[in-house]
């Protein structure tokens, strides 16, 4: 079994993307929901996710906005 970090929170996914992590897969198996799957540096991913959840996250605004656009593009890409 591969270690994975998964989230359906597009803003958390964008935050992680802006921090330099790569979305390995976008799972669309549930209707009306996309789950973003990350597989690299699991412990570091979890640490950043905790910072995000507990409102301790810091990020450059332009990077975050760009990452949100990338996540929206992934969501809209139904291929």
PDB file of N, CA, C and O in Angstrom:
ATOM      1  N   UNK A   1       0.834  -1.189   0.000  1.00  0.00           N
ATOM      2  CA  UNK A   1       0.000   0.000   0.000  1.00  0.00           C
ATOM      3  C   UNK A   1       0.880   1.256   0.000  1.00  0.00           C
ATOM      4  O   UNK A   1       1.829   1.364   0.777  1.00  0.00           O
ATOM      5  N   UNK A   2       0.558   2.171  -0.859  1.00  0.00           N
ATOM      6  CA  UNK A   2       1.316   3.420  -0.972  1.00  0.00           C
ATOM      7  C   UNK A   2       0.780   4.425   0.043  1.00  0.00           C
ATOM      8  O   UNK A   2      -0.431   4.590   0.190  1.00  0.00           O
ATOM      9  N   UNK A   3       1.698   5.095   0.741  1.00  0.00           N
ATOM     10  CA  UNK A   3       1.286   6.177   1.622  1.00  0.00           C
ATOM     11  C   UNK A   3       0.747   7.317   0.784  1.00  0.00           C
ATOM     12  O   UNK A   3       1.367   7.730  -0.196  1.00  0.00           O
ATOM     13  N   UNK A   4      -0.403   7.819   1.173  1.00  0.00           N
ATOM     14  CA  UNK A   4      -1.015   8.918   0.443  1.00  0.00           C
ATOM     15  C   UNK A   4      -1.574   9.932   1.420  1.00  0.00           C
ATOM     16  O   UNK A   4      -1.992   9.595   2.528  1.00  0.00           O
ATOM     17  N   UNK A   5      -1.573  11.171   0.989  1.00  0.00           N
ATOM     18  CA  UNK A   5      -2.299  12.211   1.687  1.00  0.00           C
ATOM     19  C   UNK A   5      -3.418  12.632   0.747  1.00  0.00           C
ATOM     20  O   UNK A   5      -3.162  12.986  -0.404  1.00  0.00           O
ATOM     21  N   UNK A   6      -4.655  12.595   1.228  1.00  0.00           N
ATOM     22  CA  UNK A   6      -5.801  12.922   0.394  1.00  0.00           C
ATOM     23  C   UNK A   6      -6.617  14.039   1.029  1.00  0.00           C
ATOM     24  O   UNK A   6      -6.741  14.120   2.251  1.00  0.00           O
ATOM     25  N   UNK A   7      -7.166  14.893   0.184  1.00  0.00           N
ATOM     26  CA  UNK A   7      -8.073  15.925   0.658  1.00  0.00           C
ATOM     27  C   UNK A   7      -9.057  16.289  -0.443  1.00  0.00           C
ATOM     28  O   UNK A   7      -8.710  16.293  -1.624  1.00  0.00           O
ATOM     29  N   UNK A   8     -10.270  16.591  -0.050  1.00  0.00           N
ATOM     30  CA  UNK A   8     -11.253  17.101  -1.011  1.00  0.00           C
ATOM     31  C   UNK A   8     -11.427  18.616  -0.826  1.00  0.00           C
ATOM     32  O   UNK A   8     -12.257  19.237  -1.490  1.00  0.00           O
ATOM     33  N   UNK A   9     -10.641  19.195   0.073  1.00  0.00           N
ATOM     34  CA  UNK A   9     -10.652  20.646   0.305  1.00  0.00           C
ATOM     35  C   UNK A   9      -9.754  21.306  -0.748  1.00  0.00           C
ATOM     36  O   UNK A   9      -8.529  21.218  -0.678  1.00  0.00           O
ATOM     37  N   UNK A  10     -10.383  21.964  -1.719  1.00  0.00           N
ATOM     38  CA  UNK A  10      -9.600  22.537  -2.817  1.00  0.00           C
ATOM     39  C   UNK A  10      -8.629  23.611  -2.343  1.00  0.00           C
ATOM     40  O   UNK A  10      -7.572  23.792  -2.946  1.00  0.00           O
ATOM     41  N   UNK A  11      -8.967  24.322  -1.280  1.00  0.00           N
ATOM     42  CA  UNK A  11      -8.083  25.380  -0.795  1.00  0.00           C
ATOM     43  C   UNK A  11      -6.869  24.807  -0.059  1.00  0.00           C
ATOM     44  O   UNK A  11      -5.772  25.360  -0.139  1.00  0.00           O
ATOM     45  N   UNK A  12      -7.069  23.706   0.653  1.00  0.00           N
ATOM     46  CA  UNK A  12      -5.925  23.013   1.257  1.00  0.00           C
ATOM     47  C   UNK A  12      -5.039  22.439   0.153  1.00  0.00           C
ATOM     48  O   UNK A  12      -3.814  22.545   0.218  1.00  0.00           O
ATOM     49  N   UNK A  13      -5.653  21.838  -0.849  1.00  0.00           N
ATOM     50  CA  UNK A  13      -4.878  21.298  -1.981  1.00  0.00           C
ATOM     51  C   UNK A  13      -4.082  22.408  -2.661  1.00  0.00           C
ATOM     52  O   UNK A  13      -2.925  22.210  -3.032  1.00  0.00           O
ATOM     53  N   UNK A  14      -4.702  23.576  -2.824  1.00  0.00           N
ATOM     54  CA  UNK A  14      -4.004  24.717  -3.437  1.00  0.00           C
ATOM     55  C   UNK A  14      -2.854  25.173  -2.552  1.00  0.00           C
ATOM     56  O   UNK A  14      -1.780  25.501  -3.056  1.00  0.00           O
ATOM     57  N   UNK A  15      -3.062  25.196  -1.248  1.00  0.00           N
ATOM     58  CA  UNK A  15      -2.000  25.575  -0.313  1.00  0.00           C
ATOM     59  C   UNK A  15      -0.808  24.628  -0.441  1.00  0.00           C
ATOM     60  O   UNK A  15       0.339  25.070  -0.510  1.00  0.00           O
ATOM     61  N   UNK A  16      -1.086  23.324  -0.474  1.00  0.00           N
ATOM     62  CA  UNK A  16      -0.014  22.338  -0.600  1.00  0.00           C
ATOM     63  C   UNK A  16       0.689  22.464  -1.944  1.00  0.00           C
ATOM     64  O   UNK A  16       1.910  22.335  -2.025  1.00  0.00           O
ATOM     65  N   UNK A  17      -0.072  22.713  -2.986  1.00  0.00           N
ATOM     66  CA  UNK A  17       0.506  22.924  -4.314  1.00  0.00           C
ATOM     67  C   UNK A  17       1.422  24.148  -4.296  1.00  0.00           C
ATOM     68  O   UNK A  17       2.518  24.113  -4.856  1.00  0.00           O
ATOM     69  N   UNK A  18       0.980  25.213  -3.662  1.00  0.00           N
ATOM     70  CA  UNK A  18       1.784  26.433  -3.570  1.00  0.00           C
ATOM     71  C   UNK A  18       3.048  26.221  -2.745  1.00  0.00           C
ATOM     72  O   UNK A  18       4.043  26.922  -2.931  1.00  0.00           O
ATOM     73  N   UNK A  19       3.004  25.256  -1.837  1.00  0.00           N
ATOM     74  CA  UNK A  19       4.175  24.931  -1.018  1.00  0.00           C
ATOM     75  C   UNK A  19       5.158  24.022  -1.749  1.00  0.00           C
ATOM     76  O   UNK A  19       6.216  23.688  -1.216  1.00  0.00           O
ATOM     77  N   UNK A  20       4.804  23.621  -2.976  1.00  0.00           N
ATOM     78  CA  UNK A  20       5.733  22.859  -3.786  1.00  0.00           C
ATOM     79  C   UNK A  20       5.420  21.386  -3.952  1.00  0.00           C
ATOM     80  O   UNK A  20       6.193  20.659  -4.576  1.00  0.00           O
ATOM     81  N   UNK A  21       4.310  20.934  -3.409  1.00  0.00           N
ATOM     82  CA  UNK A  21       3.922  19.538  -3.566  1.00  0.00           C
ATOM     83  C   UNK A  21       3.141  19.365  -4.864  1.00  0.00           C
ATOM     84  O   UNK A  21       2.573  20.322  -5.391  1.00  0.00           O
ATOM     85  N   UNK A  22       3.119  18.148  -5.367  1.00  0.00           N
ATOM     86  CA  UNK A  22       2.472  17.859  -6.644  1.00  0.00           C
ATOM     87  C   UNK A  22       1.227  17.014  -6.420  1.00  0.00           C
ATOM     88  O   UNK A  22       1.253  16.038  -5.670  1.00  0.00           O
ATOM     89  N   UNK A  23       0.135  17.396  -7.077  1.00  0.00           N
ATOM     90  CA  UNK A  23      -1.073  16.569  -7.069  1.00  0.00           C
ATOM     91  C   UNK A  23      -0.774  15.375  -7.976  1.00  0.00           C
ATOM     92  O   UNK A  23      -0.588  15.532  -9.183  1.00  0.00           O
ATOM     93  N   UNK A  24      -0.731  14.189  -7.386  1.00  0.00           N
ATOM     94  CA  UNK A  24      -0.431  12.981  -8.158  1.00  0.00           C
ATOM     95  C   UNK A  24      -1.643  12.508  -8.942  1.00  0.00           C
ATOM     96  O   UNK A  24      -1.525  11.989 -10.052  1.00  0.00           O
ATOM     97  N   UNK A  25      -2.817  12.702  -8.337  1.00  0.00           N
ATOM     98  CA  UNK A  25      -4.042  12.217  -8.960  1.00  0.00           C
ATOM     99  C   UNK A  25      -5.220  13.009  -8.420  1.00  0.00           C
ATOM    100  O   UNK A  25      -5.219  13.455  -7.273  1.00  0.00           O
ATOM    101  N   UNK A  26      -6.224  13.175  -9.273  1.00  0.00           N
ATOM    102  CA  UNK A  26      -7.499  13.760  -8.852  1.00  0.00           C
ATOM    103  C   UNK A  26      -8.553  12.667  -8.996  1.00  0.00           C
ATOM    104  O   UNK A  26      -8.907  12.282 -10.110  1.00  0.00           O
ATOM    105  N   UNK A  27      -9.046  12.176  -7.881  1.00  0.00           N
ATOM    106  CA  UNK A  27     -10.024  11.084  -7.871  1.00  0.00           C
ATOM    107  C   UNK A  27     -11.429  11.667  -7.970  1.00  0.00           C
ATOM    108  O   UNK A  27     -11.843  12.464  -7.129  1.00  0.00           O
ATOM    109  N   UNK A  28     -12.150  11.261  -9.001  1.00  0.00           N
ATOM    110  CA  UNK A  28     -13.510  11.747  -9.236  1.00  0.00           C
ATOM    111  C   UNK A  28     -14.547  10.634  -9.069  1.00  0.00           C
ATOM    112  O   UNK A  28     -15.616  10.689  -9.677  1.00  0.00           O
ATOM    113  N   UNK A  29     -14.244   9.642  -8.263  1.00  0.00           N
ATOM    114  CA  UNK A  29     -15.152   8.503  -8.127  1.00  0.00           C
ATOM    115  C   UNK A  29     -16.442   8.844  -7.383  1.00  0.00           C
ATOM    116  O   UNK A  29     -17.450   8.160  -7.561  1.00  0.00           O
ATOM    117  N   UNK A  30     -16.428   9.872  -6.567  1.00  0.00           N
ATOM    118  CA  UNK A  30     -17.647  10.312  -5.880  1.00  0.00           C
ATOM    119  C   UNK A  30     -18.306  11.425  -6.688  1.00  0.00           C
ATOM    120  O   UNK A  30     -17.625  12.303  -7.217  1.00  0.00           O
ATOM    121  N   UNK A  31     -19.634  11.384  -6.781  1.00  0.00           N
ATOM    122  CA  UNK A  31     -20.304  12.445  -7.541  1.00  0.00           C
ATOM    123  C   UNK A  31     -20.152  13.800  -6.840  1.00  0.00           C
ATOM    124  O   UNK A  31     -20.269  13.897  -5.618  1.00  0.00           O
ATOM    125  N   UNK A  32     -19.897  14.815  -7.614  1.00  0.00           N
ATOM    126  CA  UNK A  32     -19.811  16.197  -7.125  1.00  0.00           C
ATOM    127  C   UNK A  32     -18.662  16.436  -6.153  1.00  0.00           C
ATOM    128  O   UNK A  32     -18.708  17.371  -5.354  1.00  0.00           O
ATOM    129  N   UNK A  33     -17.633  15.597  -6.216  1.00  0.00           N
ATOM    130  CA  UNK A  33     -16.476  15.792  -5.338  1.00  0.00           C
ATOM    131  C   UNK A  33     -15.210  15.315  -6.029  1.00  0.00           C
ATOM    132  O   UNK A  33     -15.200  14.285  -6.703  1.00  0.00           O
ATOM    133  N   UNK A  34     -14.154  16.075  -5.851  1.00  0.00           N
ATOM    134  CA  UNK A  34     -12.839  15.685  -6.356  1.00  0.00           C
ATOM    135  C   UNK A  34     -11.925  15.537  -5.141  1.00  0.00           C
ATOM    136  O   UNK A  34     -11.847  16.430  -4.297  1.00  0.00           O
ATOM    137  N   UNK A  35     -11.242  14.409  -5.065  1.00  0.00           N
ATOM    138  CA  UNK A  35     -10.275  14.184  -4.001  1.00  0.00           C
ATOM    139  C   UNK A  35      -8.884  14.305  -4.607  1.00  0.00           C
ATOM    140  O   UNK A  35      -8.552  13.621  -5.574  1.00  0.00           O
ATOM    141  N   UNK A  36      -8.088  15.176  -4.031  1.00  0.00           N
ATOM    142  CA  UNK A  36      -6.730  15.414  -4.498  1.00  0.00           C
ATOM    143  C   UNK A  36      -5.793  14.499  -3.719  1.00  0.00           C
ATOM    144  O   UNK A  36      -5.839  14.448  -2.490  1.00  0.00           O
ATOM    145  N   UNK A  37      -4.943  13.776  -4.446  1.00  0.00           N
ATOM    146  CA  UNK A  37      -4.061  12.797  -3.825  1.00  0.00           C
ATOM    147  C   UNK A  37      -2.611  13.225  -4.014  1.00  0.00           C
ATOM    148  O   UNK A  37      -2.157  13.485  -5.129  1.00  0.00           O
ATOM    149  N   UNK A  38      -1.905  13.291  -2.904  1.00  0.00           N
ATOM    150  CA  UNK A  38      -0.487  13.620  -2.862  1.00  0.00           C
ATOM    151  C   UNK A  38       0.243  12.400  -2.310  1.00  0.00           C
ATOM    152  O   UNK A  38      -0.264  11.750  -1.396  1.00  0.00           O
ATOM    153  N   UNK A  39       1.420  12.075  -2.839  1.00  0.00           N
ATOM    154  CA  UNK A  39       2.135  10.890  -2.350  1.00  0.00           C
ATOM    155  C   UNK A  39       3.553  11.174  -1.863  1.00  0.00           C
ATOM    156  O   UNK A  39       4.166  10.297  -1.254  1.00  0.00           O
ATOM    157  N   UNK A  40       4.086  12.342  -2.102  1.00  0.00           N
ATOM    158  CA  UNK A  40       5.468  12.609  -1.723  1.00  0.00           C
ATOM    159  C   UNK A  40       5.553  13.303  -0.361  1.00  0.00           C
ATOM    160  O   UNK A  40       4.686  14.102  -0.008  1.00  0.00           O
ATOM    161  N   UNK A  41       6.596  12.991   0.390  1.00  0.00           N
ATOM    162  CA  UNK A  41       6.874  13.633   1.689  1.00  0.00           C
ATOM    163  C   UNK A  41       5.643  13.673   2.594  1.00  0.00           C
ATOM    164  O   UNK A  41       5.203  14.743   3.014  1.00  0.00           O
ATOM    165  N   UNK A  42       5.103  12.506   2.884  1.00  0.00           N
ATOM    166  CA  UNK A  42       3.841  12.404   3.617  1.00  0.00           C
ATOM    167  C   UNK A  42       3.891  13.134   4.957  1.00  0.00           C
ATOM    168  O   UNK A  42       2.958  13.863   5.292  1.00  0.00           O
ATOM    169  N   UNK A  43       4.955  12.953   5.725  1.00  0.00           N
ATOM    170  CA  UNK A  43       5.051  13.614   7.035  1.00  0.00           C
ATOM    171  C   UNK A  43       5.057  15.132   6.887  1.00  0.00           C
ATOM    172  O   UNK A  43       4.413  15.842   7.659  1.00  0.00           O
ATOM    173  N   UNK A  44       5.787  15.621   5.891  1.00  0.00           N
ATOM    174  CA  UNK A  44       5.835  17.063   5.651  1.00  0.00           C
ATOM    175  C   UNK A  44       4.467  17.582   5.186  1.00  0.00           C
ATOM    176  O   UNK A  44       4.028  18.654   5.602  1.00  0.00           O
ATOM    177  N   UNK A  45       3.805  16.814   4.325  1.00  0.00           N
ATOM    178  CA  UNK A  45       2.454  17.185   3.885  1.00  0.00           C
ATOM    179  C   UNK A  45       1.508  17.300   5.073  1.00  0.00           C
ATOM    180  O   UNK A  45       0.754  18.267   5.189  1.00  0.00           O
ATOM    181  N   UNK A  46       1.554  16.318   5.943  1.00  0.00           N
ATOM    182  CA  UNK A  46       0.665  16.336   7.125  1.00  0.00           C
ATOM    183  C   UNK A  46       0.964  17.537   8.019  1.00  0.00           C
ATOM    184  O   UNK A  46       0.055  18.146   8.581  1.00  0.00           O
ATOM    185  N   UNK A  47       2.232  17.866   8.141  1.00  0.00           N
ATOM    186  CA  UNK A  47       2.620  19.022   8.954  1.00  0.00           C
ATOM    187  C   UNK A  47       2.045  20.315   8.370  1.00  0.00           C
ATOM    188  O   UNK A  47       1.496  21.140   9.101  1.00  0.00           O
ATOM    189  N   UNK A  48       2.171  20.488   7.056  1.00  0.00           N
ATOM    190  CA  UNK A  48       1.603  21.674   6.407  1.00  0.00           C
ATOM    191  C   UNK A  48       0.078  21.680   6.508  1.00  0.00           C
ATOM    192  O   UNK A  48      -0.529  22.732   6.709  1.00  0.00           O
ATOM    193  N   UNK A  49      -0.536  20.509   6.369  1.00  0.00           N
ATOM    194  CA  UNK A  49      -1.998  20.418   6.472  1.00  0.00           C
ATOM    195  C   UNK A  49      -2.468  20.818   7.872  1.00  0.00           C
ATOM    196  O   UNK A  49      -3.488  21.490   8.022  1.00  0.00           O
ATOM    197  N   UNK A  50      -1.718  20.401   8.892  1.00  0.00           N
ATOM    198  CA  UNK A  50      -2.053  20.792  10.264  1.00  0.00           C
ATOM    199  C   UNK A  50      -1.914  22.302  10.447  1.00  0.00           C
ATOM    200  O   UNK A  50      -2.762  22.936  11.074  1.00  0.00           O
ATOM    201  N   UNK A  51      -0.846  22.872   9.900  1.00  0.00           N
ATOM    202  CA  UNK A  51      -0.688  24.334   9.971  1.00  0.00           C
ATOM    203  C   UNK A  51      -1.879  25.030   9.327  1.00  0.00           C
ATOM    204  O   UNK A  51      -2.398  26.012   9.859  1.00  0.00           O
ATOM    205  N   UNK A  52      -2.304  24.521   8.188  1.00  0.00           N
ATOM    206  CA  UNK A  52      -3.453  25.093   7.470  1.00  0.00           C
ATOM    207  C   UNK A  52      -4.716  24.973   8.317  1.00  0.00           C
ATOM    208  O   UNK A  52      -5.452  25.946   8.484  1.00  0.00           O
ATOM    209  N   UNK A  53      -4.962  23.783   8.847  1.00  0.00           N
ATOM    210  CA  UNK A  53      -6.182  23.541   9.629  1.00  0.00           C
ATOM    211  C   UNK A  53      -6.236  24.383  10.902  1.00  0.00           C
ATOM    212  O   UNK A  53      -7.308  24.832  11.308  1.00  0.00           O
ATOM    213  N   UNK A  54      -5.074  24.598  11.532  1.00  0.00           N
ATOM    214  CA  UNK A  54      -5.039  25.352  12.779  1.00  0.00           C
ATOM    215  C   UNK A  54      -4.709  26.828  12.573  1.00  0.00           C
ATOM    216  O   UNK A  54      -4.367  27.544  13.513  1.00  0.00           O
ATOM    217  N   UNK A  55      -4.823  27.266  11.309  1.00  0.00           N
ATOM    218  CA  UNK A  55      -4.639  28.668  10.933  1.00  0.00           C
ATOM    219  C   UNK A  55      -3.261  29.219  11.291  1.00  0.00           C
ATOM    220  O   UNK A  55      -3.121  30.376  11.688  1.00  0.00           O
ATOM    221  N   UNK A  56      -2.248  28.367  11.143  1.00  0.00           N
ATOM    222  CA  UNK A  56      -0.865  28.790  11.348  1.00  0.00           C
ATOM    223  C   UNK A  56      -0.095  28.855  10.037  1.00  0.00           C
ATOM    224  O   UNK A  56       1.120  29.049  10.029  1.00  0.00           O
ATOM    225  N   UNK A  57      -0.806  28.694   8.938  1.00  0.00           N
ATOM    226  CA  UNK A  57      -0.164  28.620   7.616  1.00  0.00           C
ATOM    227  C   UNK A  57       0.235  30.005   7.127  1.00  0.00           C
ATOM    228  O   UNK A  57      -0.468  30.993   7.336  1.00  0.00           O
ATOM    229  N   UNK A  58       1.389  30.038   6.466  1.00  0.00           N
ATOM    230  CA  UNK A  58       1.819  31.264   5.804  1.00  0.00           C
ATOM    231  C   UNK A  58       2.171  30.906   4.363  1.00  0.00           C
ATOM    232  O   UNK A  58       2.737  29.850   4.080  1.00  0.00           O
ATOM    233  N   UNK A  59       1.818  31.816   3.470  1.00  0.00           N
ATOM    234  CA  UNK A  59       2.067  31.576   2.054  1.00  0.00           C
ATOM    235  C   UNK A  59       2.093  32.913   1.330  1.00  0.00           C
ATOM    236  O   UNK A  59       1.382  33.845   1.705  1.00  0.00           O
ATOM    237  N   UNK A  60       2.906  33.001   0.306  1.00  0.00           N
ATOM    238  CA  UNK A  60       2.920  34.200  -0.529  1.00  0.00           C
ATOM    239  C   UNK A  60       1.600  34.255  -1.294  1.00  0.00           C
ATOM    240  O   UNK A  60       1.199  33.277  -1.925  1.00  0.00           O
ATOM    241  N   UNK A  61       0.939  35.389  -1.236  1.00  0.00           N
ATOM    242  CA  UNK A  61      -0.404  35.542  -1.807  1.00  0.00           C
ATOM    243  C   UNK A  61      -0.455  35.172  -3.285  1.00  0.00           C
ATOM    244  O   UNK A  61      -1.357  34.447  -3.705  1.00  0.00           O
ATOM    245  N   UNK A  62       0.475  35.647  -4.062  1.00  0.00           N
ATOM    246  CA  UNK A  62       0.451  35.365  -5.504  1.00  0.00           C
ATOM    247  C   UNK A  62       0.620  33.878  -5.799  1.00  0.00           C
ATOM    248  O   UNK A  62      -0.001  33.356  -6.725  1.00  0.00           O
ATOM    249  N   UNK A  63       1.449  33.198  -5.024  1.00  0.00           N
ATOM    250  CA  UNK A  63       1.619  31.761  -5.209  1.00  0.00           C
ATOM    251  C   UNK A  63       0.311  31.027  -4.907  1.00  0.00           C
ATOM    252  O   UNK A  63      -0.075  30.100  -5.620  1.00  0.00           O
ATOM    253  N   UNK A  64      -0.357  31.456  -3.844  1.00  0.00           N
ATOM    254  CA  UNK A  64      -1.607  30.811  -3.440  1.00  0.00           C
ATOM    255  C   UNK A  64      -2.697  31.036  -4.486  1.00  0.00           C
ATOM    256  O   UNK A  64      -3.419  30.104  -4.839  1.00  0.00           O
ATOM    257  N   UNK A  65      -2.819  32.257  -4.978  1.00  0.00           N
ATOM    258  CA  UNK A  65      -3.813  32.557  -6.010  1.00  0.00           C
ATOM    259  C   UNK A  65      -3.540  31.732  -7.266  1.00  0.00           C
ATOM    260  O   UNK A  65      -4.465  31.189  -7.870  1.00  0.00           O
ATOM    261  N   UNK A  66      -2.285  31.640  -7.652  1.00  0.00           N
ATOM    262  CA  UNK A  66      -1.910  30.840  -8.817  1.00  0.00           C
ATOM    263  C   UNK A  66      -2.248  29.364  -8.595  1.00  0.00           C
ATOM    264  O   UNK A  66      -2.741  28.693  -9.502  1.00  0.00           O
ATOM    265  N   UNK A  67      -1.986  28.872  -7.408  1.00  0.00           N
ATOM    266  CA  UNK A  67      -2.276  27.473  -7.087  1.00  0.00           C
ATOM    267  C   UNK A  67      -3.784  27.209  -7.092  1.00  0.00           C
ATOM    268  O   UNK A  67      -4.219  26.144  -7.530  1.00  0.00           O
ATOM    269  N   UNK A  68      -4.581  28.156  -6.616  1.00  0.00           N
ATOM    270  CA  UNK A  68      -6.047  28.004  -6.666  1.00  0.00           C
ATOM    271  C   UNK A  68      -6.499  27.876  -8.116  1.00  0.00           C
ATOM    272  O   UNK A  68      -7.352  27.046  -8.432  1.00  0.00           O
ATOM    273  N   UNK A  69      -5.935  28.687  -8.989  1.00  0.00           N
ATOM    274  CA  UNK A  69      -6.277  28.599 -10.416  1.00  0.00           C
ATOM    275  C   UNK A  69      -5.901  27.233 -10.981  1.00  0.00           C
ATOM    276  O   UNK A  69      -6.653  26.664 -11.772  1.00  0.00           O
ATOM    277  N   UNK A  70      -4.748  26.702 -10.584  1.00  0.00           N
ATOM    278  CA  UNK A  70      -4.326  25.378 -11.056  1.00  0.00           C
ATOM    279  C   UNK A  70      -5.267  24.289 -10.554  1.00  0.00           C
ATOM    280  O   UNK A  70      -5.612  23.369 -11.297  1.00  0.00           O
ATOM    281  N   UNK A  71      -5.679  24.394  -9.300  1.00  0.00           N
ATOM    282  CA  UNK A  71      -6.601  23.406  -8.727  1.00  0.00           C
ATOM    283  C   UNK A  71      -7.947  23.478  -9.445  1.00  0.00           C
ATOM    284  O   UNK A  71      -8.533  22.442  -9.759  1.00  0.00           O
ATOM    285  N   UNK A  72      -8.440  24.675  -9.706  1.00  0.00           N
ATOM    286  CA  UNK A  72      -9.697  24.818 -10.433  1.00  0.00           C
ATOM    287  C   UNK A  72      -9.587  24.212 -11.831  1.00  0.00           C
ATOM    288  O   UNK A  72     -10.538  23.614 -12.334  1.00  0.00           O
ATOM    289  N   UNK A  73      -8.432  24.372 -12.444  1.00  0.00           N
ATOM    290  CA  UNK A  73      -8.208  23.770 -13.753  1.00  0.00           C
ATOM    291  C   UNK A  73      -8.248  22.246 -13.683  1.00  0.00           C
ATOM    292  O   UNK A  73      -8.800  21.593 -14.569  1.00  0.00           O
ATOM    293  N   UNK A  74      -7.669  21.691 -12.639  1.00  0.00           N
ATOM    294  CA  UNK A  74      -7.715  20.233 -12.429  1.00  0.00           C
ATOM    295  C   UNK A  74      -9.164  19.776 -12.249  1.00  0.00           C
ATOM    296  O   UNK A  74      -9.577  18.764 -12.815  1.00  0.00           O
ATOM    297  N   UNK A  75      -9.929  20.530 -11.459  1.00  0.00           N
ATOM    298  CA  UNK A  75     -11.338  20.177 -11.207  1.00  0.00           C
ATOM    299  C   UNK A  75     -12.133  20.192 -12.514  1.00  0.00           C
ATOM    300  O   UNK A  75     -12.936  19.295 -12.769  1.00  0.00           O
ATOM    301  N   UNK A  76     -11.908  21.206 -13.330  1.00  0.00           N
ATOM    302  CA  UNK A  76     -12.672  21.362 -14.564  1.00  0.00           C
ATOM    303  C   UNK A  76     -12.255  20.379 -15.646  1.00  0.00           C
ATOM    304  O   UNK A  76     -13.022  20.115 -16.571  1.00  0.00           O
ATOM    305  N   UNK A  77     -11.058  19.840 -15.541  1.00  0.00           N
ATOM    306  CA  UNK A  77     -10.554  18.886 -16.535  1.00  0.00           C
ATOM    307  C   UNK A  77     -11.163  17.526 -16.251  1.00  0.00           C
ATOM    308  O   UNK A  77     -10.695  16.800 -15.374  1.00  0.00           O
ATOM    309  N   UNK A  78     -12.175  17.191 -16.971  1.00  0.00           N
ATOM    310  CA  UNK A  78     -12.893  15.937 -16.749  1.00  0.00           C
ATOM    311  C   UNK A  78     -12.346  14.769 -17.569  1.00  0.00           C
ATOM    312  O   UNK A  78     -12.926  13.683 -17.585  1.00  0.00           O
ATOM    313  N   UNK A  79     -11.231  15.005 -18.245  1.00  0.00           N
ATOM    314  CA  UNK A  79     -10.670  13.944 -19.101  1.00  0.00           C
ATOM    315  C   UNK A  79     -10.098  12.818 -18.290  1.00  0.00           C
ATOM    316  O   UNK A  79      -9.589  11.849 -18.853  1.00  0.00           O
TER     317      UNK A  79
END
